[in-house]
């Protein structure tokens, strides 16, 4: 296939973000945030390892967050901030493979980052805050190695005014209150890309969704809803199908890859739902019937994007194309429009566009183009229609199992597809190549 050549000319999708000379295995973030002042004070403990001989470490961190101190095991280290980077000089050159820790203390007024993808990162709400990290917003609130291929585990300790609730990735392991402020503690034990890390702060009430706890089968994920009290009834109605979607997705894609799933509904209107590992964030404007397809799309990202994460942003179709096709599959299973009908509608929509894009190298300005989502869904539909359904869904389950909590590329998907389709007489690479590489629109599958 020619996709390697198509990708070879790809530019850096998030210039200046991410550093290959080291890796981070764990972040411990202690954050104190004033909602009224939008003032963030943080201590970040990072566990790192050198990938090559290392004399200095460059981390990604927004300039609005001023660093006051950097330490390695209590030893102060010299540092300098420039633009969106924090450069830390180590006492000695570290050989490749050496593990070390850094503690970074910082404070400031976090601001969202404006870029080709709109406003991302830490954002104030009318009464609270949220973080939307995709693809390069994580440095607006903590120092990090901001690249999707550098996954780590996380611990969050977030302190806010007592009347607010905090939701972060993973499972809440405790909370404490003192002097009118409350600290919430979360553990994200499965590896996570920096852009998926999130903190949500608001006047939320939290309730359980799904079957009552005694009826949950072993290993079933905990489903939660957090919303302002007045929106809880409407949110429950909007999420009425979630149990059924979960069951269908686990049948098609394999077991849910995390221990919990929380839907947060903000009092504010949001332009689009927000994706994070173990969390979906909706605005109050996303609770109507017209938005229900979005619930399936965002849940599907827990498998495609959060557990199996693209090794680089040029392969984002592995997130968005798969989540789009999950929408179509659920519509069909729910007795609405079939995947064939939705595929035909999508193909007609694309056919009226004056220009299409190369799916495996769309360019940074087109990472979230609607055409990428739709074309990715059509690519998968073409692959599904080329062989019996049992072969196609075996491929999806093998994909989510083989790369669970890891990173993968288009090349990885094609290799696995070739193995899965062996003996069918179908070459999946030949089926997918026109959709992945050609800018012209292939025939409707």
MOSUL-V460241 format. One record per helix or strand of 3 or more residues. SS is the DSSP state (@ for helix, = for strand). FROM is the first residue (numbers start at 1). TO is the last residue. If there is no record, write none. Layout:
SS/FROM/TO  SS/FROM/TO
This chain:
@/3/8  =/22/34  =/39/50  =/54/60  =/65/72  =/79/82  =/85/94  =/99/108  =/113/115  =/118/125  =/128/132  @/138/140  =/152/161  =/165/168  =/171/178  =/181/192  @/194/196  =/199/202  =/205/209  @/213/215  =/222/227  @/229/238  @/242/253  =/260/266  =/274/276  =/279/283  @/284/286  @/289/300  =/308/310  @/313/315  @/317/333  @/339/351  @/364/366  @/370/385  @/389/402  =/406/408  @/410/420  @/428/436
